[in-house]
Amino acid sequence: MECLTSYIGETDYLPAWDLQRRLHSKVASGEVPCAMLLVQHPHIYTIGRRGAQSDILASSEDLDQLGITVHEIDRGGEVTYHGPGQLISYPIVNLRAANLGPLRYVAALEETTVRTLREYGIQADSDNKPTGVWVDEAKIAAIGVRVSRGVTTHGLALNVNPNLRYFDHIVPCGMPNVKMTSMADQGVEISVPEVVPDVIRAFGEVFSWEMRPDTSGQFCLEV
């Protein structure tokens, strides 16, 4: 199967979410076989379907000072942080066409991240751990998805070189004592755009799909 890809750089959350929904409709209708949107976001906290406002520890005044917005969204999971230095990958996948169930799909996203990190000498895993990807006992990537009409939205967030202190103001993924890490924290100094091709390649390897840059305008943001 072919999967169209596009890295659109730093993008506000709501326009990217709207673009996900438009791509979801195209994949669900068969107009597009598969799509992978890759972005960075400004500082935000998102609250998934199992999350609670109480998992955001900062006051409204503190959030304003930190320049953070909060969005309640329709993915699984609890509260997480997105911001500059974090690579967000939103694969829009028809699970029925791919012959995958949700659990196998999440495991494939974890394996995609593990393979990407291995390219940089970072030994990560997801075995016998909560959902996500871990370096020893520290979490380096979060995963949260939604499946509607058999097609996925949302995806994975890999900490490349974000300011990890933004995680201090939340209970990440509902785990009060979790330690967060990043590629930079593990001694790998690299930019988000440099990691993008490795994530795309690893995704294609794990799913056995042909990854092709989009040239059709499917990934245009509406303004």
C-alpha positions in Angstrom: 0.0 0.0 0.0 1.1 3.6 -0.6 1.1 6.2 2.1 1.3 10.0 1.3 3.5 12.0 3.7 4.1 15.7 4.5 6.0 17.6 7.1 4.4 21.0 7.4 6.5 22.5 10.2 5.3 24.3 13.2 1.5 24.6 13.0 -1.2 25.7 15.4 -3.1 22.7 16.9 -6.6 23.4 15.7 -5.8 23.9 12.0 -3.8 20.7 12.1 -6.6 18.9 13.8 -9.0 20.1 11.1 -6.6 18.9 8.5 -6.5 15.5 10.2 -10.3 15.3 10.0 -10.3 16.2 6.3 -7.6 13.5 5.5 -9.6 11.1 7.6 -12.6 11.6 5.4 -10.5 11.0 2.2 -8.9 7.8 3.6 -12.3 6.5 4.8 -13.8 7.1 1.4 -10.9 5.5 -0.4 -9.8 8.7 -2.2 -6.5 8.5 -0.4 -5.0 5.1 0.6 -3.1 6.4 3.7 -1.7 9.7 4.9 1.0 10.7 7.4 1.0 14.3 8.6 4.1 15.4 10.5 4.2 18.7 12.5 5.4 20.6 15.5 3.0 22.5 17.6 3.3 25.7 19.8 3.1 25.0 23.5 -0.2 23.3 24.3 -1.7 20.7 26.7 -4.2 18.3 25.2 -6.7 16.4 27.3 -7.8 13.0 25.9 -11.1 11.2 26.5 -9.8 9.6 29.8 -8.1 12.9 31.0 -9.2 15.4 33.6 -8.7 19.1 34.1 -7.2 18.2 37.5 -4.2 16.6 35.7 -3.2 20.1 34.6 -1.4 21.4 37.7 -0.9 25.0 36.6 -3.4 27.8 37.3 -5.0 29.7 34.4 -2.7 32.6 35.3 0.4 30.3 35.1 -0.8 28.9 31.8 -1.1 32.4 30.4 2.5 33.3 31.6 3.8 30.1 30.1 2.1 30.8 26.8 0.2 27.5 26.9 -3.3 26.8 25.5 -5.4 23.8 26.5 -7.5 21.7 24.2 -9.9 18.9 25.0 -9.7 16.4 22.1 -11.2 13.1 21.0 -8.1 10.8 21.2 -7.6 8.1 23.8 -5.4 8.7 26.8 -5.1 11.5 29.3 -3.2 14.8 29.4 0.0 15.4 27.4 2.2 18.2 26.3 3.1 19.3 22.7 5.5 22.0 21.9 8.5 23.1 19.8 11.2 20.4 19.6 8.7 17.6 19.7 7.9 15.7 16.4 4.2 14.9 16.1 3.2 12.2 13.6 -0.4 11.8 12.7 -0.9 8.7 10.5 -4.3 8.4 8.9 -4.6 4.7 8.4 -7.5 2.5 7.3 -7.1 -0.4 9.7 -9.5 -2.6 7.9 -7.5 -2.3 4.6 -4.3 -2.8 6.6 -5.8 -5.9 8.4 -4.9 -4.4 11.7 -6.7 -4.1 15.0 -6.2 -1.1 17.3 -3.8 -2.9 19.7 -1.6 -4.1 16.8 -1.6 -0.7 15.3 -0.5 1.0 18.6 2.3 -1.6 18.9 3.4 -0.8 15.3 3.6 2.9 16.2 5.8 1.9 19.2 8.0 -0.2 17.0 8.3 2.6 14.5 9.6 4.9 17.2 11.9 2.2 18.6 13.5 1.7 15.2 13.9 5.5 14.7 15.7 5.9 18.0 17.9 2.9 17.3 19.3 4.8 14.3 20.7 7.3 16.8 22.1 4.8 19.2 19.2 5.2 21.7 18.0 1.9 23.1 14.3 2.2 23.7 11.5 -0.3 24.1 7.8 -0.6 24.9 7.7 -4.2 26.3 6.0 -4.6 29.7 5.6 -0.8 29.9 2.6 1.5 29.8 1.6 2.6 26.2 4.4 4.7 24.7 8.2 4.3 24.2 10.6 4.3 27.0 14.4 4.6 27.6 14.9 2.6 30.8 12.2 4.1 33.1 11.9 7.4 31.3 9.3 8.1 28.7 10.5 9.5 25.3 7.4 9.2 23.2 3.7 9.2 23.8 1.0 7.5 21.8 -2.7 8.3 21.7 -5.1 7.4 18.9 -8.7 7.5 17.8 -10.4 5.1 15.5 -13.6 6.1 13.7 -15.1 4.3 10.7 -12.1 2.0 10.9 -9.7 4.9 10.2 -7.2 6.4 12.7 -6.4 9.9 13.7 -3.9 11.4 16.2 -0.8 9.3 16.7 2.6 9.6 18.3 4.7 12.4 19.8 8.5 11.9 19.9 10.6 14.2 22.2 13.5 15.3 20.1 14.7 18.4 21.9 11.7 20.1 23.7 11.9 22.0 26.9 11.0 19.1 29.3 10.1 21.5 32.1 6.7 21.9 30.4 5.8 18.4 31.6 6.2 19.5 35.2 2.9 21.4 35.1 0.8 18.3 34.2 0.3 14.7 35.2 1.6 13.2 31.9 -0.6 10.4 30.7 -2.1 10.0 34.1 1.2 8.9 35.7 2.1 11.2 38.6 5.7 10.0 39.0 6.7 9.5 35.4 10.1 10.8 34.3 10.2 12.3 30.8 13.3 12.3 28.5 14.2 13.3 25.0 16.7 12.5 22.3 18.7 15.6 23.4 18.5 14.4 27.0 20.0 11.1 25.8 22.9 13.0 24.3 21.7 13.2 20.7 21.7 16.8 19.4 19.5 16.9 16.3 16.6 19.1 15.0 13.1 17.9 14.4 13.2 18.2 10.6 16.3 16.0 10.5 14.4 13.2 12.3 11.4 13.4 10.0 12.8 11.2 7.2 13.8 8.5 9.7 10.3 8.3 11.2 8.8 8.1 7.8 11.3 5.3 6.7 10.7 3.3 9.9 7.0 3.6 9.5 7.2 2.3 6.0 9.4 -0.6 7.1 7.1 -1.6 10.0 3.9 -1.5 7.9 5.6 -2.7 4.7 4.2 0.3 2.8 5.6 2.6 0.2 6.0 6.1 1.7 5.7 8.9 -0.9 5.9 12.7 -0.4 2.6 14.3 -1.2 2.6 16.5 -4.3 -1.2 16.7 -4.8 -2.0 19.4 -2.3 -3.9 17.0 0.0 -2.1 18.4 3.0 -2.9 22.1 2.5 -4.1 24.0 5.6 -7.3 25.9 5.2 -7.0 29.6 5.9 
